[in-house]
Amino acid sequence: MDREQAYALMLEHTPSESLRRHMLNVEAAMRWYARHWNEDEVAYAVTGLLHDFDYEQHPEEHPTWGVGFLRDHTDTPAEVLDAIMGHAAYTGVARETRLARTLFAVDELTGLIQAAALIRPDRDVRQLELSSLKKRFRNRAFAAGVNRDEVEQGARELGVDLETHMANVLLALQQTQGTTEADQPGA
């Protein structure tokens, strides 16, 4: 599976612009970490794009439905499928690879960053500062749906301190902000 195929599947199964934006943000953070560690950037991108593609149409079966669909209809590598299963802690699937740990670590944090950007007067993530993001992170009433415990756990599983992890993911989103979906890396 290449990025173009993953992007098409994401569009086909995800009508919500906000969920599409989330998956593109996760893709950007995944790509950043892939480059940082000299890992397979396409595998990381595909994982980020597809991790929630089934959520709107099959919320009660997510991510099991999506992984089953990918297994039956695509050539998605097992490592990507395992990472998608592992990003949802309730599945009980262990995150045994760096790919899986990265997806888990960036998923919730990208949501917090997006929410922090949206309350800015300019709504521009490129102007969001790490100090402001850290303040929002500590305020559990802000973006209450973001699981801070999972963000902290994800950073620990990656072996990156929380502040560095927040700075990395913020940078990843700032580097891709302002592009259209078609202009996203790998499009």
N, C-alpha and C positions, 0 to 999 in steps of 0.2 A: 504494500500500500504506500503510495506516495502522498505528498502534501495536497496535491490537487484533488485526488480522489477523496481524501479525508475531508477537505473543505467542502466538496460537493455533497458528501453524506451529511455533514453538519448542517448545511443549508437546507437540505431536503427534509431532515427530521426535526429541525428547530425553528419554529416560526417566530419566536420572541427575539427581538433585536437585543434586549438586555442580556439574555442568555448567550446569544451569539457573541456579543462583546466580551462577556466573561470568558468564553472559550478561547477567543482570540487573545485576551490578556494572559490566560494561562499558557497558551502557545508561546507568547513572547517571553514569559518568564522561563519556561522550559528550554527554549532556544538559548537564552542567556546562560543558563547553567550548563547546557550541552557544550557550548563554546568554551566556557570557563574550565570544564573538565576534559575537553577534547573528546567528547562522546559523539555518538551518531545524532546529528542535529535533526535529521528527518524523522527518526524514531521518536525523539523527544517532541517535535512539533506535532506529529500525528497523534501522539498520546494526549497532548494538551487540547488539541482540536476535538477529539472524540470522547473525552472522559465523561461529558454530560450530554452527549447528543441524543440520548434516549429519555432524558429526564422529563421533558414536557409531555410527551405522549405516553410514557410508561413510568410515572413517578413511583408507584408502589413496587415496581419490579426493577428499578434502577439500582445498580448498573448491570444486574444479571441479564436483563433483556438485551441491552446493548451489546454486551460481550457475546451472548449467544448469536445475535444477528451478525456481528462481525465475524465470528468463527464460521458460521454457515454460509456467508455471502461474500466474504473477502479473503484476501491472503494476509491479513493482519498478523504479525508475529506474536507468538505466545507471550513474549516478554511485555509487549504492549497491552495485551489482554489482561495479564496478571496485574500490571500497574493500574489499569482502569478499575479492576475489581478491588484492589487494595486501597484505592483512594477513599472509598467509603468504609470507614472504620467498622460499621455494623455488619459488614459481610464476613468479618473474621479472617479475611485473606491476608496473610503475612506480606509485608513489604520487604522482599528479600534482595531486590536489586536497587542500584542507585536511581534508575529510571523511576521505579515505584515510589521510592522515598522522596524523590524530587516532586513528583506530581502531588503527593500528599502534602508536602511542605508548602507548595506555592498556591494551591487551590483556594484555601480560605483567605490567605493573605492578599491575593489579587482582589478579592471582593472588598476587603477593608480599604485598600488603596483606591479603588474606584469610588467607593462611597466618600472617602476623604476628599477626593478631587471634585466630586459633584457638589459639595457644599461650599466650595470656593466661589467667589464672585465670577471668576473667569471660567470655572469648571474645567480647568486645564491641569492635568496631572504633571505636566512639565514644570509647573510653578510650585508644586507641592514639595515641601521640605521634609527631610527625615524627622526633624524635631517635632513638627506638626503631626506626622504620622504616628510617632511614638506616643504623643499626647492622646491622640484618638484611640490608639490601641489600649491604653490604660483606662480609658473611659468606657466601661462595659455597656453603658446605656447607648453609646454611639454605635450604629451598625450592629445592633444586639444579636442579629442572626449569625454574625461571624464568630465561630468557635475559637476563642483565644487560646484555650487549652490545646487544641489541635495545631494551631500556629506554633505554639511553643514546642510541642511534641515533634512537629515536623522539622523544626530547626535542629533540635537535639538529634533526631534520626539522621539528618544530613551531616551532622558533626560541625555545624556552623553556629556561632553564637547568634542570638536572636537579633541584635542590632545590625550585625553584618548581613544577615539574611534579609531583613527588612530593607536595608540599603540596596542590596543586589536586585531584589524584585522591583523596588521602586525605580531603579535605574533602567531595568528591562522595559518597564511600561513607559517610562519617559522617552526612551529611544524609539519606540514605535508609535507613540501618540501623534495624532495629526495626519496619519496615513489613512487611506481608505482601506476597506477589507481587501480589495484586490491588490493593494500595494503592500500588504503585510509581507514579512519575510517569507520567501519561498513561494509566493503566489505566482 
